[in-house]
Amino acid sequence: MSAPSDLSPEEQKALDIVNAERERAEQAALPYTWKQTLQDVSVTIPVPPGSKGRDLVVDIKKTKLKVGVKGQPLIIDGDLPKEIKVDDSTWTLDDSKEISLHLEKVNQQTWWPHVITSAPKIDTTKINPENSKLSDLDGETRAMVEKMMFDNQQKQMGKPTSDEQRKAEMLKKFQEQHPEMDFSQTKFT
């Protein structure tokens, strides 16, 4: 197979489509479905209708996961690709027919290529994360993001950024307090 840099844009697009179809087929063949954010992984595992919590095996460890129905082969049994926060990870039995797992990631800056290392990988470079809402951010982070957005808009319009506006306002106040001083030749950076 050619190295990616040897492919034309059309060939790369065709290869991406083939790989995406293979990945979809591999994921569809798993006995569970899953999705993730940078913070956590959610796994849904179908079990026989009418199942009770006492009928299930759910063992969540820092780097291992076992899920299944007692007396049957485990549905999931393997090593996690990264560590999880066991105390913040949970499972529930929904409508007596599926297990919902919530695994809280320790490293909340990485995408997982799979739930367990023996499962087929997804191409994490193709993940398009959902846009977070400003309202989801804490106050300090939100203020910083809003300032960055404002400054970017100002730069695009050729207007002063918030820092430049603040410096100009400080200079104006100082000039008003000291009219005897000449600032006409002063440059600020």
Backbone as a printed PyTorch tensor [residue, N CA C, xyz], in Angstrom:
tensor([[[  0.8300,  -1.1770,   0.0000],
         [  0.0000,   0.0000,   0.0000],
         [  0.8760,   1.2420,   0.0000]],

        [[  0.4360,   2.2780,  -0.6730],
         [  1.1940,   3.5250,  -0.7660],
         [  1.1770,   4.2770,   0.5440]],

        [[  2.2290,   5.0230,   0.7660],
         [  2.2520,   5.8950,   1.9310],
         [  1.2420,   7.0120,   1.6950]],

        [[  0.5900,   7.5160,   2.7370],
         [ -0.4260,   8.5470,   2.5590],
         [  0.0460,   9.7440,   1.7440]],

        [[  1.3310,  10.1320,   1.8870],
         [  1.8160,  11.2980,   1.1590],
         [  1.9460,  11.0390,  -0.3400]],

        [[  1.9730,   9.7590,  -0.7510],
         [  2.0890,   9.4130,  -2.1660],
         [  0.7490,   9.4300,  -2.8850]],

        [[ -0.3500,   9.5690,  -2.1440],
         [ -1.6750,   9.5000,  -2.7360],
         [ -2.1450,  10.8760,  -3.1840]],

        [[ -2.8770,  10.8980,  -4.2930],
         [ -3.5030,  12.1440,  -4.7240],
         [ -4.6690,  12.4260,  -3.7820]],

        [[ -5.1820,  13.6350,  -3.7790],
         [ -6.3330,  13.9330,  -2.9070],
         [ -7.5270,  13.0090,  -3.1850]],

        [[ -7.7460,  12.6790,  -4.4530],
         [ -8.8620,  11.7860,  -4.8140],
         [ -8.6210,  10.3780,  -4.2750]],

        [[ -7.3680,   9.8870,  -4.4050],
         [ -7.0390,   8.5510,  -3.8970],
         [ -7.1570,   8.5120,  -2.3670]],

        [[ -6.7200,   9.5980,  -1.7070],
         [ -6.8070,   9.6590,  -0.2510],
         [ -8.2630,   9.6420,   0.1930]],

        [[ -9.1120,  10.3810,  -0.5310],
         [-10.5400,  10.4250,  -0.1980],
         [-11.1590,   9.0390,  -0.3590]],

        [[-10.8070,   8.3410,  -1.4390],
         [-11.3360,   6.9950,  -1.6790],
         [-10.8650,   6.0360,  -0.5850]],

        [[ -9.5970,   6.1400,  -0.1950],
         [ -9.0560,   5.2970,   0.8740],
         [ -9.7680,   5.5970,   2.1980]],

        [[-10.0190,   6.8810,   2.4760],
         [-10.7330,   7.2620,   3.6990],
         [-12.1340,   6.6540,   3.7270]],

        [[-12.8040,   6.6460,   2.5810],
         [-14.1580,   6.0750,   2.4980],
         [-14.1130,   4.5750,   2.7640]],

        [[-13.1550,   3.8790,   2.1550],
         [-13.0120,   2.4280,   2.3660],
         [-12.7230,   2.1400,   3.8460]],

        [[-11.8040,   2.9020,   4.4290],
         [-11.4590,   2.7040,   5.8450],
         [-12.6440,   3.0050,   6.7540]],

        [[-13.4020,   4.0460,   6.4420],
         [-14.5700,   4.3970,   7.2520],
         [-15.6230,   3.2890,   7.1800]],

        [[-15.8280,   2.7190,   6.0000],
         [-16.8020,   1.6250,   5.8510],
         [-16.3470,   0.3870,   6.6310]],

        [[-15.0580,   0.0660,   6.5510],
         [-14.5170,  -1.0710,   7.3090],
         [-14.7080,  -0.8390,   8.8010]],

        [[-14.3840,   0.3780,   9.2480],
         [-14.5150,   0.7150,  10.6630],
         [-15.9800,   0.6020,  11.1130]],

        [[-16.9260,   1.1100,  10.2840],
         [-18.3500,   1.0090,  10.6280],
         [-18.7820,  -0.4460,  10.7510]],

        [[-18.3360,  -1.2810,   9.8220],
         [-18.6970,  -2.7050,   9.8550],
         [-18.1140,  -3.3830,  11.0960]],

        [[-16.8520,  -3.0740,  11.4320],
         [-16.2240,  -3.6640,  12.6140],
         [-16.9590,  -3.2400,  13.8920]],

        [[-17.3210,  -1.9670,  13.9770],
         [-18.0100,  -1.4730,  15.1730],
         [-19.4180,  -2.0650,  15.2700]],

        [[-20.0960,  -2.2120,  14.1270],
         [-21.4520,  -2.7780,  14.1150],
         [-21.4480,  -4.2400,  14.5570]],

        [[-20.3250,  -4.9390,  14.3450],
         [-20.2400,  -6.3580,  14.7060],
         [-19.9820,  -6.5710,  16.1980]],

        [[-19.6320,  -5.5120,  16.9160],
         [-19.3780,  -5.6480,  18.3580],
         [-20.6790,  -5.9650,  19.0940]],

        [[-20.6070,  -6.6840,  20.2130],
         [-21.8200,  -7.0070,  20.9770],
         [-22.2890,  -5.8500,  21.8660]],

        [[-21.8540,  -4.6390,  21.5770],
         [-22.2210,  -3.4520,  22.3330],
         [-22.0460,  -2.2440,  21.4290]],

        [[-22.6110,  -1.1260,  21.8410],
         [-22.3610,   0.1370,  21.1520],
         [-21.6830,   1.0680,  22.1470]],

        [[-20.9400,   2.0330,  21.6150],
         [-20.2520,   2.9540,  22.5040],
         [-20.0370,   4.2990,  21.8470]],

        [[-19.8840,   5.3030,  22.6910],
         [-19.5430,   6.6480,  22.2410],
         [-18.6880,   7.2760,  23.3330]],

        [[-18.0430,   8.3800,  22.9850],
         [-17.1540,   8.9970,  23.9690],
         [-17.1040,  10.4980,  23.7970]],

        [[-16.7180,  11.1460,  24.8870],
         [-16.3130,  12.5400,  24.8770],
         [-14.8710,  12.5150,  25.3830]],

        [[-14.2450,  13.6530,  25.4980],
         [-12.8930,  13.6570,  26.0560],
         [-12.9170,  13.2570,  27.5310]],

        [[-14.0640,  13.4430,  28.2050],
         [-14.1500,  13.1520,  29.6310],
         [-14.5390,  11.7070,  29.9460]],

        [[-15.3810,  11.1000,  29.0970],
         [-15.8940,   9.7790,  29.4660],
         [-16.2190,   8.9070,  28.2600]],

        [[-16.5090,   7.6460,  28.5730],
         [-16.9210,   6.6660,  27.5700],
         [-18.2490,   6.0830,  28.0430]],

        [[-19.2200,   6.0210,  27.1360],
         [-20.5170,   5.4140,  27.4340],
         [-20.6630,   4.1580,  26.5950]],

        [[-21.0220,   3.0590,  27.2540],
         [-21.1630,   1.7680,  26.5720],
         [-22.5580,   1.2260,  26.8680]],

        [[-23.2440,   0.7540,  25.8310],
         [-24.5590,   0.1390,  25.9880],
         [-24.4500,  -1.3110,  25.5390]],

        [[-24.8110,  -2.2310,  26.4480],
         [-24.6730,  -3.6690,  26.1870],
         [-26.0460,  -4.3290,  26.3110]],

        [[-26.5880,  -4.8840,  25.2040],
         [-27.8730,  -5.5750,  25.3120],
         [-27.7220,  -6.8690,  26.1210]],

        [[-28.7240,  -7.1610,  26.9490],
         [-28.7870,  -8.4130,  27.7090],
         [-30.1850,  -8.9950,  27.4970]],

        [[-30.3820, -10.2810,  27.8380],
         [-31.7040, -10.8780,  27.6240],
         [-32.7980, -10.0770,  28.3440]],

        [[-33.9480,  -9.8240,  27.6620],
         [-35.0490,  -9.0990,  28.2910],
         [-35.4620,  -9.7810,  29.6030]],

        [[-35.7940,  -8.9670,  30.5860],
         [-36.1980,  -9.4950,  31.8830],
         [-35.0380,  -9.7330,  32.8330]],

        [[-33.8240,  -9.3940,  32.4130],
         [-32.6460,  -9.5820,  33.2730],
         [-32.7700,  -8.7320,  34.5360]],

        [[-32.2170,  -9.2410,  35.6120],
         [-32.1680,  -8.5330,  36.8920],
         [-30.6970,  -8.2510,  37.2060]],

        [[-30.4740,  -7.2550,  38.0390],
         [-29.1110,  -6.9000,  38.4150],
         [-28.3340,  -8.0770,  38.9710]],

        [[-29.0010,  -8.9310,  39.7470],
         [-28.3190, -10.0900,  40.3530],
         [-27.9170, -11.1400,  39.3060]],

        [[-28.4800, -11.0530,  38.0810],
         [-28.1480, -11.9940,  37.0080],
         [-26.8810, -11.5860,  36.2600]],

        [[-26.3670, -10.4000,  36.5740],
         [-25.2930,  -9.8170,  35.7690],
         [-23.9430,  -9.8660,  36.4630]],

        [[-22.9080,  -9.8340,  35.6420],
         [-21.5330,  -9.6770,  36.1020],
         [-21.0470,  -8.3560,  35.5130]],

        [[-20.7600,  -7.4010,  36.3830],
         [-20.1880,  -6.1270,  35.9410],
         [-19.0390,  -5.8230,  36.8820]],

        [[-17.8220,  -5.9060,  36.3600],
         [-16.6180,  -5.6960,  37.1620],
         [-15.8050,  -4.5830,  36.4990]],

        [[-15.8190,  -3.4000,  37.1160],
         [-15.1290,  -2.2320,  36.5800],
         [-13.8710,  -1.9880,  37.4200]],

        [[-12.7220,  -2.1450,  36.7980],
         [-11.4340,  -1.8900,  37.4600],
         [-10.7410,  -0.7230,  36.7550]],

        [[ -9.6480,  -0.2570,  37.3370],
         [ -8.9170,   0.8950,  36.7980],
         [ -8.4870,   0.6820,  35.3360]],

        [[ -8.0880,  -0.5550,  35.0010],
         [ -7.6120,  -0.8200,  33.6350],
         [ -8.2670,  -2.0460,  33.0000]],

        [[ -9.2890,  -2.6180,  33.6550],
         [ -9.9350,  -3.8280,  33.1360],
         [-11.4470,  -3.6980,  33.2270]],

        [[-12.1380,  -4.4170,  32.3280],
         [-13.5920,  -4.3820,  32.3220],
         [-14.1370,  -5.7670,  31.9990]],

        [[-15.0940,  -6.2190,  32.8150],
         [-15.7940,  -7.4830,  32.5750],
         [-17.2860,  -7.2120,  32.6880]],

        [[-18.0390,  -7.6210,  31.6640],
         [-19.4920,  -7.4470,  31.6730],
         [-20.1200,  -8.6740,  31.0240]],

        [[-21.1820,  -9.1760,  31.6480],
         [-21.8800, -10.3030,  31.0630],
         [-23.0450, -10.7500,  31.9150]],

        [[-23.6140, -11.8900,  31.5320],
         [-24.7080, -12.5150,  32.2660],
         [-24.1270, -13.7400,  32.9550]],

        [[-24.4490, -13.9150,  34.2420],
         [-23.9200, -15.0500,  35.0030],
         [-24.2580, -16.3620,  34.2880]],

        [[-23.2650, -17.2770,  34.2470],
         [-23.4670, -18.5840,  33.6380],
         [-23.2870, -18.5910,  32.1270]],

        [[-22.9820, -17.4400,  31.5340],
         [-22.7590, -17.3480,  30.0840],
         [-21.3860, -16.7210,  29.8350]],

        [[-20.8320, -16.9140,  28.6210],
         [-19.5490, -16.2600,  28.3240],
         [-19.6810, -14.7400,  28.4720]],

        [[-18.6400, -14.1160,  28.9790],
         [-18.6680, -12.6660,  29.1660],
         [-18.8540, -11.9550,  27.8250]],

        [[-19.6250, -10.8850,  27.8420],
         [-19.8390, -10.0800,  26.6360],
         [-18.6230,  -9.1960,  26.3970]],

        [[-18.1060,  -8.5970,  27.4620],
         [-16.8830,  -7.7840,  27.4140],
         [-15.9400,  -8.3220,  28.4760]],

        [[-14.7100,  -8.5900,  28.0770],
         [-13.6980,  -9.0820,  29.0110],
         [-12.3400,  -8.6780,  28.4730]],

        [[-11.7710,  -7.6010,  29.0330],
         [-10.4740,  -7.1910,  28.5180],
         [ -9.9050,  -5.9730,  29.2170]],

        [[ -8.7620,  -5.5560,  28.6870],
         [ -8.0420,  -4.3950,  29.2110],
         [ -8.5620,  -3.1290,  28.5530]],

        [[ -8.7170,  -2.0870,  29.3640],
         [ -9.0810,  -0.7790,  28.8380],
         [ -7.8470,  -0.1430,  28.2110]],

        [[ -8.0190,   0.7100,  27.1810],
         [ -6.8460,   1.3290,  26.5590],
         [ -6.1580,   2.3570,  27.4450]],

        [[ -6.9040,   2.9520,  28.3700],
         [ -6.3680,   3.9450,  29.3130],
         [ -7.0340,   3.7220,  30.6670]],

        [[ -6.4960,   4.3400,  31.7020],
         [ -7.0570,   4.1950,  33.0440],
         [ -8.3600,   4.9790,  33.1770]],

        [[ -9.2330,   4.4630,  34.0610],
         [-10.4740,   5.1640,  34.3760],
         [-10.5140,   5.4800,  35.8690]],

        [[-11.3990,   6.4020,  36.2360],
         [-11.6560,   6.7160,  37.6410],
         [-12.7560,   5.7600,  38.0990]],

        [[-12.3770,   4.7010,  38.7890],
         [-13.3260,   3.6620,  39.1880],
         [-14.4550,   4.2380,  40.0390]],

        [[-14.1300,   5.1090,  40.9830],
         [-15.1520,   5.6560,  41.8800],
         [-16.1630,   6.5470,  41.1580]],

        [[-15.7910,   7.0880,  40.0150],
         [-16.6950,   7.9480,  39.2470],
         [-17.3420,   7.2170,  38.0760]],

        [[-17.0620,   5.9420,  37.9270],
         [-17.6270,   5.1370,  36.8500],
         [-18.8040,   4.3280,  37.3900]],

        [[-19.8690,   4.2230,  36.5970],
         [-21.0850,   3.5730,  37.0680],
         [-21.6900,   2.6690,  35.9980]],

        [[-22.6550,   1.8360,  36.4390],
         [-23.4370,   1.0590,  35.4850],
         [-24.8670,   0.9790,  35.9900]],

        [[-25.7910,   0.8720,  35.0400],
         [-27.1990,   0.6900,  35.3820],
         [-27.7940,  -0.3490,  34.4380]],

        [[-28.8570,  -0.9970,  34.8940],
         [-29.6330,  -1.9150,  34.0630],
         [-30.8790,  -1.1450,  33.6490]],

        [[-31.0160,  -0.9020,  32.3530],
         [-32.1180,  -0.0940,  31.8410],
         [-33.2010,  -0.9750,  31.2290]],

        [[-34.4450,  -0.8050,  31.6810],
         [-35.6110,  -1.5290,  31.1670],
         [-35.4230,  -3.0460,  31.1680]],

        [[-34.5810,  -3.5630,  32.0690],
         [-34.3070,  -4.9990,  32.1930],
         [-33.8240,  -5.6220,  30.8830]],

        [[-33.2350,  -4.7910,  29.9940],
         [-32.7740,  -5.3470,  28.7080],
         [-31.4270,  -4.8240,  28.2230]],

        [[-30.8710,  -3.8190,  28.8970],
         [-29.5360,  -3.3670,  28.4920],
         [-28.8030,  -2.7400,  29.6680]],

        [[-27.4770,  -2.9340,  29.6300],
         [-26.6040,  -2.3610,  30.6450],
         [-26.0160,  -1.0800,  30.0620]],

        [[-26.0880,  -0.0130,  30.8380],
         [-25.4560,   1.2470,  30.4470],
         [-24.2640,   1.4730,  31.3630]],

        [[-23.0870,   1.5400,  30.7610],
         [-21.8490,   1.8020,  31.5030],
         [-21.4270,   3.2450,  31.2750]],

        [[-20.9580,   3.8780,  32.3280],
         [-20.3640,   5.2070,  32.2260],
         [-18.9590,   5.0800,  32.8080]],

        [[-17.9480,   5.2270,  31.9590],
         [-16.5520,   5.1250,  32.3990],
         [-15.9220,   6.5120,  32.3560]],

        [[-15.5010,   7.0020,  33.5040],
         [-14.8910,   8.3290,  33.6100],
         [-13.3870,   8.2020,  33.3540]],

        [[-12.8840,   8.8990,  32.3330],
         [-11.4660,   8.8180,  31.9710],
         [-10.5920,   9.5350,  33.0020]],

        [[ -9.3990,   8.9760,  33.2620],
         [ -8.4040,   9.6660,  34.0840],
         [ -7.8000,  10.7900,  33.2430]],

        [[ -7.3130,  10.4410,  32.0460],
         [ -6.7470,  11.4340,  31.1310],
         [ -7.8860,  11.9460,  30.2570]],

        [[ -8.3260,  13.1670,  30.5300],
         [ -9.4760,  13.7030,  29.8160],
         [ -9.0590,  14.5700,  28.6310]],

        [[ -7.8990,  14.2520,  28.0780],
         [ -7.4080,  14.9900,  26.9100],
         [ -7.1910,  14.0700,  25.7150]],

        [[ -7.6060,  12.8030,  25.8220],
         [ -7.3530,  11.8690,  24.7240],
         [ -8.6200,  11.1130,  24.3360]],

        [[ -8.6660,  10.7500,  23.0650],
         [ -9.7340,   9.9000,  22.5400],
         [ -9.2840,   8.4550,  22.6490]],

        [[-10.1970,   7.5670,  22.9530],
         [ -9.8930,   6.1370,  23.0000],
         [-10.1310,   5.5230,  21.6250]],

        [[ -9.2150,   4.6570,  21.1750],
         [ -9.4330,   3.9850,  19.8850],
         [-10.4160,   2.8160,  19.9760]],

        [[-10.6880,   2.3190,  21.1900],
         [-11.6080,   1.2050,  21.4150],
         [-11.9410,   1.1250,  22.9040]],

        [[-12.9720,   0.3290,  23.2500],
         [-13.3430,   0.1860,  24.6630],
         [-12.3760,  -0.7580,  25.3630]],

        [[-12.1140,  -1.9080,  24.7310],
         [-11.1020,  -2.8290,  25.2600],
         [-10.0670,  -3.0680,  24.1700]],

        [[ -8.8550,  -3.3390,  24.5810],
         [ -7.7340,  -3.3790,  23.6350],
         [ -7.8310,  -4.5100,  22.6100]],

        [[ -8.6480,  -5.5290,  22.8830],
         [ -8.7890,  -6.6270,  21.9200],
         [ -9.8290,  -6.3180,  20.8360]],

        [[-10.5640,  -5.2260,  20.9790],
         [-11.6000,  -4.8480,  20.0030],
         [-10.9780,  -4.0640,  18.8520]],

        [[-11.6500,  -4.0340,  17.6890],
         [-11.1270,  -3.2450,  16.5660],
         [-11.0350,  -1.7670,  16.9410]],

        [[-10.0100,  -1.1090,  16.3950],
         [ -9.7860,   0.3010,  16.6900],
         [-10.5870,   1.1930,  15.7460]],

        [[-10.9220,   2.3840,  16.2530],
         [-11.4400,   3.4220,  15.3740],
         [-10.2990,   4.3900,  15.1000]],

        [[-10.4240,   5.1660,  14.0200],
         [ -9.4130,   6.1630,  13.6840],
         [ -9.7370,   7.4300,  14.4730]],

        [[ -9.0280,   7.6450,  15.5570],
         [ -9.3290,   8.7880,  16.4320],
         [ -9.0130,  10.1310,  15.7690]],

        [[ -8.2380,  10.1230,  14.6800],
         [ -7.9520,  11.3900,  13.9910],
         [ -9.1670,  11.8800,  13.2120]],

        [[-10.1530,  11.0210,  13.0090],
         [-11.3520,  11.3920,  12.2440],
         [-12.5130,  11.8130,  13.1460]],

        [[-12.2840,  11.8560,  14.4680],
         [-13.3570,  12.2330,  15.3860],
         [-13.6160,  13.7310,  15.2790]],

        [[-14.8830,  14.0810,  15.1150],
         [-15.3070,  15.4770,  15.1310],
         [-16.0390,  15.7070,  16.4440]],

        [[-15.3650,  16.3090,  17.4220],
         [-16.0230,  16.5010,  18.7140],
         [-17.1830,  17.4780,  18.6050]],

        [[-18.1780,  17.2750,  19.4690],
         [-19.2880,  18.2120,  19.5290],
         [-18.7650,  19.5290,  20.0740]],

        [[-19.3090,  20.6040,  19.5320],
         [-18.9320,  21.9090,  20.0670],
         [-19.5080,  22.0410,  21.4690]],

        [[-18.6720,  22.4900,  22.3800],
         [-19.1900,  22.7160,  23.7220],
         [-19.8580,  24.0810,  23.7390]],

        [[-20.8170,  24.2450,  24.6060],
         [-21.5350,  25.5080,  24.7360],
         [-20.8070,  26.3590,  25.7670]],

        [[-20.8070,  27.6580,  25.5430],
         [-20.1740,  28.5480,  26.5160],
         [-20.8000,  28.3710,  27.8950]],

        [[-22.0900,  28.0730,  27.9290],
         [-22.7660,  27.9220,  29.2180],
         [-22.2710,  26.6920,  29.9860]],

        [[-21.6130,  25.7410,  29.2850],
         [-21.0760,  24.5530,  29.9480],
         [-19.7680,  24.8480,  30.6920]],

        [[-19.1520,  25.9790,  30.3860],
         [-17.8350,  26.2910,  30.9550],
         [-17.9740,  26.9790,  32.3090]],

        [[-16.9420,  26.8210,  33.1550],
         [-16.9480,  27.5470,  34.4290],
         [-16.7090,  29.0300,  34.1350]],

        [[-17.0270,  29.8720,  35.0880],
         [-16.9900,  31.3220,  34.8920],
         [-15.6750,  31.8600,  34.3630]],

        [[-14.5680,  31.4360,  34.9630],
         [-13.2550,  31.9400,  34.5620],
         [-12.9200,  31.5190,  33.1300]],

        [[-13.1560,  30.2520,  32.7970],
         [-12.8650,  29.7570,  31.4500],
         [-13.7630,  30.4410,  30.4330]],

        [[-15.0400,  30.5940,  30.7950],
         [-15.9880,  31.2360,  29.8870],
         [-15.5470,  32.6670,  29.5880]],

        [[-15.1470,  33.4110,  30.6260],
         [-14.6980,  34.7970,  30.4330],
         [-13.4830,  34.8430,  29.5060]],

        [[-12.5510,  33.9080,  29.6910],
         [-11.3520,  33.8750,  28.8570],
         [-11.7200,  33.5810,  27.3920]],

        [[-12.6200,  32.6210,  27.1720],
         [-13.0310,  32.2710,  25.8100],
         [-13.7670,  33.4450,  25.1570]],

        [[-14.6650,  34.0800,  25.9130],
         [-15.3930,  35.2300,  25.3650],
         [-14.4320,  36.3640,  25.0000]],

        [[-13.4110,  36.5990,  25.8380],
         [-12.4110,  37.6360,  25.5520],
         [-11.6460,  37.2900,  24.2760]],

        [[-11.2560,  36.0140,  24.1410],
         [-10.5250,  35.5880,  22.9460],
         [-11.3920,  35.7620,  21.6940]],

        [[-12.6770,  35.4090,  21.8020],
         [-13.5840,  35.5650,  20.6610],
         [-13.7460,  37.0400,  20.2910]],

        [[-13.9120,  37.8920,  21.2940],
         [-14.0490,  39.3280,  21.0570],
         [-12.7880,  39.8770,  20.3890]],

        [[-11.6160,  39.5220,  20.9510],
         [-10.3490,  40.0060,  20.4020],
         [-10.1600,  39.5590,  18.9660]],

        [[-10.5450,  38.3280,  18.6710],
         [-10.4180,  37.8120,  17.3130],
         [-11.3250,  38.5980,  16.3520]],

        [[-12.5650,  38.8700,  16.7740],
         [-13.4760,  39.6620,  15.9490],
         [-12.9160,  41.0620,  15.7130]],

        [[-12.3860,  41.6690,  16.7680],
         [-11.8270,  43.0090,  16.6550],
         [-10.6620,  43.0300,  15.6620]],

        [[ -9.7710,  42.0390,  15.7620],
         [ -8.6240,  41.9700,  14.8490],
         [ -9.0900,  41.8320,  13.4090]],

        [[-10.1050,  40.9880,  13.1730],
         [-10.6110,  40.7820,  11.8180],
         [-11.1950,  42.0720,  11.2320]],

        [[-11.7470,  42.9350,  12.0900],
         [-12.3190,  44.2020,  11.6300],
         [-11.2930,  45.3330,  11.6490]],

        [[-10.0460,  45.0080,  12.0560],
         [ -9.0020,  46.0220,  12.1110],
         [ -9.1650,  46.9840,  13.2760]],

        [[ -9.8830,  46.5710,  14.3110],
         [-10.1170,  47.4060,  15.4890],
         [ -9.2410,  46.9240,  16.6380]],

        [[ -9.0840,  47.7690,  17.6730],
         [ -8.2230,  47.3750,  18.7990],
         [ -8.8240,  46.2320,  19.6290]],

        [[ -7.9380,  45.3710,  20.1260],
         [ -8.3580,  44.2640,  20.9950],
         [ -8.7170,  44.8190,  22.3700]],

        [[ -9.2390,  43.9820,  23.2390],
         [ -9.6210,  44.4350,  24.5880],
         [ -8.4070,  44.9600,  25.3550]],

        [[ -7.2520,  44.3070,  25.2040],
         [ -6.0410,  44.7870,  25.8860],
         [ -5.6170,  46.1540,  25.3480]],

        [[ -5.6870,  46.3170,  24.0240],
         [ -5.3210,  47.5910,  23.4140],
         [ -6.3020,  48.6940,  23.8370]],

        [[ -7.5970,  48.3410,  23.9360],
         [ -8.5970,  49.3070,  24.3980],
         [ -8.3190,  49.7180,  25.8420]],

        [[ -7.9580,  48.7430,  26.6740],
         [ -7.6650,  49.0120,  28.0790],
         [ -6.4590,  49.9480,  28.2070]],

        [[ -5.3910,  49.6830,  27.4200],
         [ -4.2040,  50.5510,  27.4610],
         [ -4.5460,  51.9620,  26.9930]],

        [[ -5.3470,  52.0770,  25.9540],
         [ -5.7230,  53.4010,  25.4360],
         [ -6.5430,  54.1590,  26.4720]],

        [[ -7.4470,  53.4620,  27.1640],
         [ -8.2630,  54.0860,  28.2110],
         [ -7.3870,  54.5570,  29.3710]],

        [[ -6.4100,  53.7410,  29.7580],
         [ -5.4950,  54.1250,  30.8400],
         [ -4.6940,  55.3680,  30.4430]],

        [[ -4.2140,  55.4060,  29.1850],
         [ -3.4550,  56.5490,  28.6990],
         [ -4.3260,  57.8030,  28.7010]],

        [[ -5.5720,  57.6690,  28.2470],
         [ -6.4950,  58.7970,  28.1970],
         [ -6.7240,  59.3680,  29.6100]],

        [[ -6.9380,  58.4910,  30.5850],
         [ -7.1460,  58.9340,  31.9670],
         [ -5.9010,  59.6460,  32.4950]],

        [[ -4.7300,  59.0640,  32.1950],
         [ -3.4760,  59.6650,  32.6630],
         [ -3.2870,  61.0460,  32.0450]],

        [[ -3.6050,  61.1640,  30.7300],
         [ -3.4650,  62.4660,  30.0540],
         [ -4.4110,  63.5010,  30.6630]],

        [[ -5.6350,  63.0600,  31.0030],
         [ -6.5910,  63.9860,  31.6090],
         [ -6.1020,  64.4510,  32.9830]],

        [[ -5.4250,  63.5710,  33.7190],
         [ -4.9210,  63.9200,  35.0410],
         [ -3.6540,  64.7660,  34.9610]],

        [[ -2.9360,  64.6830,  33.8260],
         [ -1.6700,  65.4090,  33.6530],
         [ -1.6700,  66.1670,  32.3260]],

        [[ -2.5110,  67.2130,  32.2130],
         [ -2.5960,  67.9450,  30.9410],
         [ -1.2980,  68.6730,  30.5790]],

        [[ -0.4330,  68.8930,  31.5560],
         [  0.8270,  69.5960,  31.2840],
         [  1.8350,  68.7440,  30.5090]],

        [[  1.6090,  67.4260,  30.4320],
         [  2.5690,  66.5270,  29.7580],
         [  2.1450,  66.3130,  28.3090]],

        [[  3.1630,  66.2470,  27.4280],
         [  2.8890,  66.0490,  25.9970],
         [  3.1580,  64.5820,  25.6360]],

        [[  2.1060,  63.8810,  25.1860],
         [  2.2320,  62.4630,  24.7830],
         [  2.1270,  62.2810,  23.2860]],

        [[  2.1930,  63.3470,  22.5210],
         [  1.9470,  63.2650,  21.0820],
         [  2.9400,  62.3700,  20.3480]],

        [[  4.1580,  62.2580,  20.8380],
         [  5.1590,  61.4440,  20.1600],
         [  5.3330,  60.0330,  20.8120]],

        [[  4.4890,  59.7130,  21.7850],
         [  4.6170,  58.4590,  22.5260],
         [  3.9880,  57.3120,  21.7510]],

        [[  4.7240,  56.1880,  21.7100],
         [  4.2070,  54.9760,  21.0780],
         [  4.1550,  53.8730,  22.1120]],

        [[  3.0410,  53.1370,  22.1400],
         [  2.8710,  52.0340,  23.0810],
         [  2.7760,  50.7180,  22.3190]],

        [[  3.4150,  49.6880,  22.8750],
         [  3.3450,  48.3700,  22.2320],
         [  2.7390,  47.3680,  23.1840]]])
